Amino acid sequence: MMLMNIVLLLIKKIMDMKIRLFKIIFFLAFLPLQGIAGEMIVPAAPTIKASSYVVMDFNSGDILVEQNTEQKLPPASLTKIMTIYVVASELANGKISLEDEVLVSEKAWRTEGSRMFIEVNKQVKLDDLLHGVIIQSGNDASVALAEYISGTESVFSDLMNKHAEQLGMNNSHFVNSTGLPDPDHYTTASDLAKLAQALIRDYPEVYALHKIKEFTFNKIKQHNRNKLLWRDRSVDGIKTGHTEEAGYCLVASADREGMRLISVVMGTDGMNARAKASQAILNYGFRFFETHKLYSAGDLITSVKVWKADIENLNLSINKDIYITVPRGQYEKLEPVVEVDTQILAPVNKGDQKGVLNIMLENKNITTVPLLALESIAEGGIVNRLKDEVYLLFE
């Protein structure tokens, strides 16, 4: 009996040593990612085989991954993101309706490339054409919409370029609604990220159509070419593209636990390659970064002394939501630093800038936002003006 107890005790000791050894190995395995104090160390982004690519946080606009983002490239059917943006704008402004019947021209019917198979001289509901562009990438549907909105595709292209200018897409130029090759038809990964951000932000109802996996028109069912819709539940858009000149391209967006990222991949060598590349850089962004909303538009940031007025203080605020994207584990280190004008004199108009809010991370300025007057303040009475004049003179 004593011998059995000794054996059991030895087995227990050995098991305890194995558990401790496992814990040590587990800790060492994850040490390179955690740092000495448990802080996340961000490794270099994965290198992918593409002409140009970028990952941007939707809310903060911060760039997490980038390569050749300003290189002007043919966008192929990624062009249709702008086509859809223009259509969504026209819908929002009440100039067209989803119930409108669109007459298909011979030019639209004959347009080469991917098609939704509309028929010449037939009436097609605008809502169907919208689905045909987004899900089936129909060039014929794109031309039909362009002609319906602007009369000709050329005039529609001018409208596309006007929107591009408003969105700050400074390295883009469109000559058609489809993305068919043309030397004067180009954009960049950076510009496409801005466009995708605008589409999601400005027209969420239209953007929601991009997660639909299939659409049937004229008894022909076609599947969405974005493979990530099947591979990753967090992905809900946006658009694929391919021509010989452009290679295989994909603009994707995914939302995981309230953090939305946008990826743009241009010039890969295959459908599977563009999907894998997009998945890799999206996963990297979600794994090593986090986004937080720090302030909402209209939040009171600080109050400051206002001189020569009948009231003591002026409230300063911000006019937009502030989101910050930082490496995981760094959020608690963010520090807001307020800088205000040294002497603020009445009168003050609502919206006047009277300082800045700096968001700092370990003595590095992450972003700077203007501080604006929340209200107008009129010049004070003569007594208060004279009193403050004397005080400021001696100060």
Secondary structure, 3 states (H helix, E strand, C coil): CHHHHHHHHHHHHHHHHHHHHHHHHHHHHHHHHHCCCCCCCCCCCCCCCCCEEEEEECCCCCEEEEECCCCCECCHHHHHHHHHHHHHHHHHCCCCCCCCEEECCHHHHHCCCCCCCCCCCCEEEHHHHHHHHHCCCCHHHHHHHHHHHHCCHHHHHHHHHHHHHHCCCCCCECCCCCCCCCCCCEECHHHHHHHHHHHHHHCHHHHHHHHCCEEEECCEEEECCCCHHHHCCCEEEEEEEEECCCEEEEEEEEEECCEEEEEEEEEECCHHHHHHHHHHHHHHHHHHEEEEEEECCCCEEEEEECECCCCCEEEEECCCCEEEEEECCCHHHEEEEEEECCCCECCECCCCEEEEEEEEECCEEEEEEEEEECCCECCCCHHHHHHHHHHHHHC
